[in-house]
C-alpha cells in the first residue's frame, strides 16, 4: 500500500522539481543565453532549459528508489548534454550513422554518447537484478529505452508524450518500478506545455534521461520474461531507427 500511494507524490514531486529547475536555469543561463538557444525543425527559436530540468528531476526521483538506477539516468542525461553541445550541428542520428563514421576513423559525439549510456545502463542492471543474464537484459533495457525515446524526439512534444504513454502501464504494476515510472511521467508532463508550444525543447539531455528512467522502471518491475520482451523491443527500435524517426515525424516510413 505504501508503494501504491507513493506514485502520486513521485509524479507531483518530479513535476514541481522540473518546473523549479527550469525557472532557475532560464534566469541564470549558465555559459550565456546563446548556449541555451536552438532552432527547431521549423526554424523557430527554442530554449534547452527544459532538458536539464527534467533530467535532474527524473534522476533524483529514480535515485530515491534505486541509487544505481538514478546514476544511470543522470549519466544518460549528461551524455545527452554532451551531444547537445558538441554535436549541435551534426545531422547524423542513430547507430548506423555513427558506426559508419567510426569506420571512417571519426569518433562522433553521438558515438561517445551511445557508449556512455550503454555503460551506465549495464551498471544499473548490475544493481537492479541478481542473476547475470537478468543484469545484462536490464542493462540493455535501460540503455535501449534511453535511445528509443530520443529517436522519437523529432517534433514538438513527441518524446514527452511518448514517455507519458509508455510509462502509464508501469503504474499498474506493484513495486518500486511504478514510482520510477511516475517520476519520469511527472517530469515529462511538466515540460510538455512549453515543448508543444515550441517555446522549449528537451533535446538529447531530457530525452535520454527520461528514456533511461522508463527503462529503469521496466527493469525494476519485471522478471526475465518481461525483460526479454522489452529488450527485443528496444533493440528493434535501434535497428530500425530511421523508420521510428519517420513515424514520429508523421512521414511515410516505407
HELIX and SHEET records of a PDB file:
HELIX    1   1 UNK A    2  UNK A   28  1                                  27    
HELIX    2   2 UNK A   33  UNK A   36  5                                   4    
HELIX    3   3 UNK A   49  UNK A   63  1                                  15    
HELIX    4   4 UNK A   67  UNK A   86  1                                  20    
HELIX    5   5 UNK A   94  UNK A  103  1                                  10    
HELIX    6   6 UNK A  109  UNK A  128  1                                  20    
HELIX    7   7 UNK A  132  UNK A  151  1                                  20    
HELIX    8   8 UNK A  158  UNK A  168  1                                  11    
HELIX    9   9 UNK A  169  UNK A  172  5                                   4    
HELIX   10  10 UNK A  176  UNK A  196  1                                  21    
HELIX   11  11 UNK A  203  UNK A  221  1                                  19    
HELIX   12  12 UNK A  224  UNK A  239  1                                  16    
HELIX   13  13 UNK A  241  UNK A  249  1                                   9    
SHEET    1   A 2 UNK A  37  UNK A  39  0                                        
SHEET    2   A 2 UNK A  45  UNK A  47 -1                                        
END                                                                             
